[in-house]
Amino acid sequence: MSKRIVIGNHITHLTRVDSTMNYAWNLFEQGKAESGLVILADHQTSGRGRTGNKWVSNKGEDILCSILLKLKGNIVPEILMAAALSVVYTIKPYVDNAEIAIKWPNDIQIDGDKISGVIAESRFQQYDSLCNVVVGIGLNINLDPSVHDLLPDRTTSMKTLLNRDVDRLFTLNLLINHFDTLLQRLSNGESVVNEWKNYLNCIGEEITYSYLGTGKSPKYLKALVENVDSYGRLLLIDKSGSRYCVSAGDIRIINRLNIS
């Protein structure tokens, strides 16, 4: 295999850790971070996703990893898109007859069932133009959703879809290769927004958008998803014609809505 350019030439394999994301940020804080390093865990005691959601998995079943990156700030907005696409391209050959979709902003679904989640956190450095980034990827490989009470109702895994065990480390290498290629393209000035948009399942759909309002109380907005911008933000319009640009929150697709 040819040498990867951006990520994955070094992998730290941990038997047990609270969170690969926390472990990665600790390396940055200690000045020991190596850009491109992949942290893989067999088990996380406090694995987390977006907005503090927990990631549930038994030891050695799934891909639970974080990737450390030092990047120019101009490509950071597309990192989460590249991470999601790397998952899509990894699993697509296995489930080519199924519908693969990205549920905004960070879940990958197969026929409506969640198989993966991605997260990206960034912190700009004061002393140079680079940005420290940690990308977390959870991909259900040999998970059996039927034995986990804490999982969402619609959850699947590679094993469930293929009805056989799947080689976790082989799949990790495929994932790293795809992510490395996408990061090279971003570094060369290309954009992956349109590729990412092609897999979004919410464009042109009526949704309920939920977010935390003042005082941390949930707020809800029913609107049509007109498009996304170059930062991956949703461009919404409601029935009154008011427009919104949103970068965080959760959505639930209702049905198609024609607003003329």
Order of alpha helices (4+ residues) and beta strands (2+ residues): beta-alpha-beta-beta-alpha-beta-beta-beta-beta-alpha-alpha-alpha-beta-beta-beta-beta-beta
